[in-house]
Amino acid sequence: MFTGIVEDLGEVLSIKNEGSNKHFLISGNISKELKVDQSVSHNGVCLTVTELTNEGHWVTAIEETLVKTNLGNVKVGDRLNLERCMPANGRFDGHIVQGHVDQTGICQSIKEQDGSWYFDFDFDANKGNITVEKGSVCINGVSLTCFNSDDGKFSVAIIPYTYENTAFGKLGVGDIVNLEFDILGKYIQKLLLKSKG
């Protein structure tokens, strides 16, 4: 389990293809503190550390992950948001994040306003996911609050600290992002749909 509070920005140093899988070598400040078999969120995707080197840590993404997330588009030199699992005695600074991406979305616009940035995102509402006004959403592993929530679209505001210390500073219009919708909202929606059926 994660909280959507990014610990580190990792750089992709190498990508190796093996069948339909991709292996990524990631270098970050937390790499030296990781252990093999540890789960780490990479842009909101929970991946297992498979090997440690002097340069960083290796993780593997299977074909389904590559197709359903933005990891299939990652290139050497890209920066990924990293977060280790929350310890049992940890503090919830974000919201409950599983590291299981529901779908991708597209950044439609970025506006700088009074020292912060407003990002607008679209997503395919036909997949059954929703946002609610002032509800939580996880974008590329970052816990954020929605506004302008509507069918298949929402906005978030990014403060300077988040812009500078996560991959949001490199995000551009048209970029694909990983979206994980609020787990509580997903369960409530499913129960409501069942009761109507």
C-alpha positions, 0 to 999 in steps of 0.5 A: 500500500502507498499514500501517493506522497512521492519520495524521490525522482528516479532516472531511467538508465537502461531498458532491456526487452525480454520477450514481451517484458521490459526490464528497467534500471532506475537510479534514485536516491532511495535505490541504495536503501531498497531490497530485492523483492521490495515493492516500489511505486514507479509513476504509480505502478507497483513493481518488484525490485528484482536486482540491485546494482551500484547504479540503481535498482532493476524492476520488470514490467509485464506486457499487461502493465506496459499496455495499460500504463504509461510505462510502455512509453518510457525512454532512457533518461525519463524521470519516474516518481518513486515511493516505497510502501507505507510502513505499518506505523506510518502516517497517511499524508496522502490517501490509500493508493494500491499501485494498481493503475485503473487506466491512463489519461491525457494531459489536455492543458497546463496553466500557470497561475499565481505561482502554481499550475493548473493541469486539466486531464481527460480520460475514457469515462466508458471504463467506469471510473469517476472522480468527484469534486474535492475527491482524491485521485492518484496521477503518476503516483502523486496523491492529488485533489480533483476539481472541475470534476465531470464525466471523463475530465477533471483538473488538479492544482500543483504547488511549486514544491510538487512541481519541482520535486515530482515528474509534474515539472516535465509533464507536457500537454498531450502526455499520457499519465497513469490514473488510479481512482479512489479505492473507496469511491470504486467500492461505493460505485460498484455497490450502487451499480449492483443495487440498481441491477 
